Amino acid sequence: MNSHYKSFFDLDGKTAIVTGAVGILGQGFCKGLAEFGANVAVVDLDEGRCAAFAEELERDYNRPAAGFACDVSDPESVSNMVDRVGERFGAINILHNNAASKSADLDAFFATTEKYSLHEWRKIMSVNVDGMFLVAQAVGAQMQKQGTGGSIIQTSSIYGLVSSDKRIYEGSFYLGRQISNPAVYSTSKAAVVGLTRYLAANWGDAGIRVNALVPAGVESGQNETFKSRYSARVPLARMAKPDEMVGALVYLASDASSYVTGHCLVVDGGLSAW
Ligand SMILES: NC(=O)c1ccc[n+]([C@@H]2O[C@H](COP(=O)([O-])OP(=O)(O)OC[C@H]3O[C@@H](n4cnc5c(N)ncnc54)[C@H](O)[C@@H]3O)[C@@H](O)[C@H]2O)c1
């Protein structure tokens, strides 16, 4: 059978860095990249968790994988991580800039806009925006040095494109508490779209494509009230499952999207369609 088009999705021998790799979505992203053939650099805050998950990937997909601790908001930590990935795997072909912070202090993170502290705002921005910039900067420079081009995917959120509807949070329960969508989250995720378009426009001539993956709400233990209120807003009438984000990532990472850059690939069950 002719497999001309199928081969466009092949990531065999390519090296991918995934930040926020041991989180709810990050694990599926790493598995998807490995299943399509990539060597995966598993990057997150905790070296032990990264190493253990990389071992699992190697075992399950028979591809090289390795874990690297990195705080994406710290330039030195980022440059050290990029050097270590280069030493381990050689050229870097794919970056999935995916880390985001929910903050250790959930009361501060979920505070109302009127009472939100600038300290908390800056803490979140330092990961969600500074971190995206720092990792894209270091990996983009490396891709240009290599002369190979590459694909950079940055995880935004549907709440970076449209606002959340505060009514869906009435009676919500998640992470052991009532939740909401803080302004800093929407603002940081909108900034990811701006950065994506800027980098796409500026690095296209170096063969580097930069796109945003834009997920909407993923089911991960929210209570029934939240799930049903959220689902009522969605044409497909349900939340997403983590695996439903992976096809979009593989498409953007691979040559299947070789003429796509500066794009926001929205995976939202239709939430933003009406
Ligand atoms: N889950 C959803 O419903 C949803 C919806 C839309 C967008 N997103 C976006 O998808 C991405 C992944 O989300 P998730 O649900 O897997 O979140 P998650 O909180 O489960 O994972 C985020 C990961 O980032 C890591 N991280 C936090 N600060 C870091 C830092 N300074 N340096 C390095 N790593 C750091 C965390 O340790 C964690 O493993 C995020 O960018 C998020 O904003 C998620």
Ligand as a Chemical Component Dictionary entry (heavy atoms), coordinates in Angstrom:
data_LIG
# 
_chem_comp.id                   LIG 
_chem_comp.type                 NON-POLYMER 
_chem_comp.pdbx_formal_charge   0 
_chem_comp.three_letter_code    LIG 
# 
loop_
_chem_comp_atom.comp_id 
_chem_comp_atom.atom_id 
_chem_comp_atom.alt_atom_id 
_chem_comp_atom.type_symbol 
_chem_comp_atom.charge 
_chem_comp_atom.model_Cartn_x 
_chem_comp_atom.model_Cartn_y 
_chem_comp_atom.model_Cartn_z 
_chem_comp_atom.pdbx_ordinal 
LIG N1  N1  N 0  -6.346 21.118 31.408 1  
LIG C1  C1  C 0  -7.105 22.007 30.764 2  
LIG O1  O1  O 0  -8.343 21.972 30.865 3  
LIG C2  C2  C 0  -6.475 23.054 29.883 4  
LIG C3  C3  C 0  -7.321 23.833 29.076 5  
LIG C4  C4  C 0  -6.749 24.804 28.272 6  
LIG C5  C5  C 0  -5.382 24.987 28.270 7  
LIG N2  N2  N 1  -4.599 24.217 29.081 8  
LIG C6  C6  C 0  -3.151 24.454 29.020 9  
LIG O2  O2  O 0  -2.518 23.223 28.725 10 
LIG C7  C7  C 0  -1.232 23.187 29.326 11 
LIG C8  C8  C 0  -1.102 21.938 30.181 12 
LIG O3  O3  O 0  -2.115 21.991 31.178 13 
LIG P1  P1  P 0  -2.382 20.836 32.226 14 
LIG O4  O4  O 0  -3.846 20.738 32.408 15 
LIG O5  O5  O -1 -1.598 19.611 31.844 16 
LIG O6  O6  O 0  -1.780 21.524 33.535 17 
LIG P2  P2  P 0  -0.976 20.840 34.733 18 
LIG O7  O7  O 0  -1.014 21.843 35.849 19 
LIG O8  O8  O 0  -1.456 19.465 34.983 20 
LIG O9  O9  O 0  0.501  20.760 34.133 21 
LIG C9  C9  C 0  1.340  21.874 34.022 22 
LIG C10 C10 C 0  2.753  21.404 34.282 23 
LIG O10 O10 O 0  3.629  22.546 34.206 24 
LIG C11 C11 C 0  4.592  22.389 35.220 25 
LIG N3  N3  N 0  5.154  23.695 35.614 26 
LIG C12 C12 C 0  4.578  24.641 36.397 27 
LIG N4  N4  N 0  5.438  25.643 36.599 28 
LIG C13 C13 C 0  6.579  25.310 35.930 29 
LIG C14 C14 C 0  7.843  25.954 35.774 30 
LIG N5  N5  N 0  8.120  27.128 36.368 31 
LIG N6  N6  N 0  8.791  25.334 35.020 32 
LIG C15 C15 C 0  8.536  24.138 34.445 33 
LIG N7  N7  N 0  7.368  23.488 34.562 34 
LIG C16 C16 C 0  6.405  24.080 35.304 35 
LIG C17 C17 C 0  3.854  21.738 36.393 36 
LIG O11 O11 O 0  4.779  21.114 37.272 37 
LIG C18 C18 C 0  2.924  20.777 35.667 38 
LIG O12 O12 O 0  3.476  19.483 35.547 39 
LIG C19 C19 C 0  -1.100 24.487 30.123 40 
LIG O13 O13 O 0  -0.406 25.438 29.359 41 
LIG C20 C20 C 0  -2.533 24.905 30.329 42 
LIG O14 O14 O 0  -2.674 26.290 30.541 43 
LIG C21 C21 C 0  -5.114 23.250 29.880 44 
# 
loop_
_chem_comp_bond.comp_id 
_chem_comp_bond.atom_id_1 
_chem_comp_bond.atom_id_2 
_chem_comp_bond.value_order 
_chem_comp_bond.pdbx_ordinal 
LIG N1  C1  SING 1  
LIG C1  O1  DOUB 2  
LIG C1  C2  SING 3  
LIG C2  C3  SING 4  
LIG C2  C21 DOUB 5  
LIG C3  C4  DOUB 6  
LIG C4  C5  SING 7  
LIG C5  N2  DOUB 8  
LIG N2  C6  SING 9  
LIG N2  C21 SING 10 
LIG C6  O2  SING 11 
LIG C6  C20 SING 12 
LIG O2  C7  SING 13 
LIG C7  C8  SING 14 
LIG C7  C19 SING 15 
LIG C8  O3  SING 16 
LIG O3  P1  SING 17 
LIG P1  O4  DOUB 18 
LIG P1  O5  SING 19 
LIG P1  O6  SING 20 
LIG O6  P2  SING 21 
LIG P2  O7  DOUB 22 
LIG P2  O8  SING 23 
LIG P2  O9  SING 24 
LIG O9  C9  SING 25 
LIG C9  C10 SING 26 
LIG C10 O10 SING 27 
LIG C10 C18 SING 28 
LIG O10 C11 SING 29 
LIG C11 N3  SING 30 
LIG C11 C17 SING 31 
LIG N3  C12 SING 32 
LIG N3  C16 SING 33 
LIG C12 N4  DOUB 34 
LIG N4  C13 SING 35 
LIG C13 C14 SING 36 
LIG C13 C16 DOUB 37 
LIG C14 N5  SING 38 
LIG C14 N6  DOUB 39 
LIG N6  C15 SING 40 
LIG C15 N7  DOUB 41 
LIG N7  C16 SING 42 
LIG C17 O11 SING 43 
LIG C17 C18 SING 44 
LIG C18 O12 SING 45 
LIG C19 O13 SING 46 
LIG C19 C20 SING 47 
LIG C20 O14 SING 48 
# 
